[in-house]
Amino acid sequence: MNKTILITGANRGIGLALTKLSLEKNYNVEACCRNVDNSKELNNLSQKYNNLNVWEMDVTSSEIINRVSSNLKKNIDILVCNAGINNGKGDLFSEEHNEKTINDVMNANVAGPFLTIQKLYKNLNKKDGAKVVIISSLMGSQTHSSPNAPIYRASKAAANNLMRSISSQFFNENIVVCSYHPGWVRTDMGGVNADISPEDSANGLLKHFESLTMKDTGRFYNYDGSDLPL
């Protein structure tokens, strides 16, 4: 039986690349994005693949996540919390760091994975060993010091901390929980000068997701599977 993967932020960048790769590997794909009408490429894929469902899901809304949860037909083998935003790369005194943007980033990057895991827990394939992954960033590591993008950094550090807490809670339930740095990827967020393509990142990520066992839970990885410091 084909496995099921649910991906948030699936309409662009790494999320879209993971969606395409998962379809090619015959996963049942539940692709979630904030605005389906603006997700032309996802909608086109849904016309081509009968193993793809596209859901409109705001990861900061418990009500909307619950609605998706109640409509899922298959248990989730791999849950990928990929949706996230960055409010800018300036330093402490940058005008782009204000009350609204700080709240937006923290809601999307911290509350988002928290609520997604909380509300989709009942859909996880616990019997066969589900896997929960949070797409974080090396910028969230306490060893990666720089004055730029302080709010984004803080949000990804918090995401890693969530991963540690949830991995501890799920330890006896046969659910692996890890976080990942996807690499410096050529996306809207990473920019055109980044090191790798979304496809390269997705290939490394999915390969490592598939290899995860309970001995890996609670760890922070690079997209190529190498360990990273929290």
N, C-alpha and C positions, 0 to 999 in steps of 0.2 A: 504494500500500500504506500502511495506517495505521501511524503511528509508535508506538513503545513508550516509556512513561515508568514508571520505578520510583521509588516514594516511600516513604521510611522515616518512621515516626511518623505514619502515614496515618489513624489512628483518631480523631483529634480536632484541633481548632484549625485552624491553617494547613494541616497535612497533609491533613486531611479535606476542607477547602475546595479544595485543589489536586486531590485525587482526584475530587471531584464535577465540577469544571470540566473536567478532562482527559477524563472520560467524556462530558461534553456535547460536547466537541470531537472525539470519536471516536478518541481515543488508545486503544491497548491499555494497560491500567493494571495494573501489578504493585504492589499496596498492601501494605506491610509494617508490622506492629505487634508489640508485645511479647507481647500476650495476645489471641488471636483471640476466645476465649469472652467477654471483657469488651468486645468491639467491636461492639456491637449495630447501630449505624448502618452500619458497613462490611458486616456480614453481610447486612443488609437490601438494601444496594446490590448485593451480589453475586447476589441473587435476581432483580434487575431488569435487570442488564447482563451480557451474555455476554462483553463485552470487559474484564471485571474479574476478576483473580485476587487472592485475599487470602492472605497468607503470615504465619505466626507467625515473627518474626525478632527476636532480641535482638542489637542492633548491637554489643554488646561481646563476642559469642561467635563466634570464627572458625568453629567447628564448625557452628553453626546457619546462619551466612551461606553457608558452602560447600554446605550441604544445599539451601538455596534456589537457589543458583547452578546446581547440577546439575540442577534441575528446571525451570528457565526454558526455554521453548520458542522465544522470540524474542529477538533481540539488542536491547539497550537503547539507545535514541536519546538519552534524557535521564535521568540519574541524579540524584535529588534527595535529598541527605543532610539530612533535616529533623529526625530524632529528637533530642531533647535535654531536659535537665532543669535546674531551678534549685533550689538548696538553701535559698534565702532571700535577703532583701534587707537584712539587717543589716550592720553594719560589722565591723571587725577583731575586736572583742571579743564579738560575738554568739555565743550558745551554739549556734546552728544551724550555725556553721562549726567542725566537728570532723573527726577523722580519717576517719570513715566517710562523712560527707556530701561531704567534699572528694574522696575517692576516687570516690564515685558520680558526681559532676558531671564530673570529669575523664575518667572512663571513658566516660560517655555522650556528652559533647560534644567530646572530642578523639579518644580511641581509637575511638569509634563511627564517625565519618566516615572515619578512617584505615583501619579494618578493612573497612568497607563498600566503599570504593573499591578497596582491595587485593584483596579476594576476588571482587568483581564485575567486575574489569578485563577478564577473559576473555569476559564477556558483552556488553561494549560494542560498539556498531556502529561500529567504527573505519573501515570502508570508506566510509561515507557521512558521517562526521563526528559523533562522539558529543559530548555535552555533560554535564559533571559540575558540579553546583552544591552548595555547602554553605550551608545557612541559618545565618548567623552573627547578629551584632547590632551596632548602633552602639556598644553598651556595650563591645565589644571593641576599638574604635578607640583608638589611643594619644592621640588628641586629645580624647577624651571622659573627663574626669577627675571622679571623684566617689568618696566613701568607701564608698558602699553596694554590696552584692553583689560583694565583691572576688573571690570564687572563680568566680562566673558570668562576670564580666568577664574574668578570666584565661583561662578556658576558651574564650571566644569570640575572644580575641586569639590564642590558640594555634590555633584553627580557621582563622583568617585566615592565619596563618603556614603551616599545612599546605597551604592552597589555593595559596599562592605556591610552595611546594616542589614540589607535585604538578603544578602548571601548567608548571613548568620541565621536569620529567621527561617530561611528555606533549607537549611543544611540537612535536616532530617526528612525532607520531603522529596528527595531525588530530583531537585531542581538546581541546576548550575546557574550561577549569576556572576557575570564578569563585565568589565568595562574595557573599552578599546579606544586607542588613538588611531584614527583612520589614515594617518599620514598627512603630509601637507599636499592637499589635493586641489587640482585645477577646477574649482567650482566658483559660484558667485561669491562665496565667503572666502575661499582660499586665494582667489585671484589667478591671473593667467601665467604668472611666473612660478607657480607652485611646482613641486617636484614630480608628482605622479598624476595620472589620469584617474577619473572616477572608476573606470573599468579595472585598472590595476589594484586600486584600493579594495573594490568589491571582491575581486578574485581572492585576494589574500584574506580578507575578513571571512567570507563564507567558508573557505577551506578550513580556517581555524575554528569557526563556529561548529562545523561538523565533527571536529576532532575532540571537542570538549568532553571531559568527564568530571565527576565530582571532585577529583583531586585538584582540579583547576579553579574551583569556585572561590570567589573573593579576590581574584587577581586582576591586575590592570595590564593589558597587552597592547603591543604595537599591532598594526594590521598584518604584519608578516609573522605574527605568532611569538615574537620575542617579548620577554618580560620588561615591564616599565615600572619605575618607582612611583608610588602614590604621592 
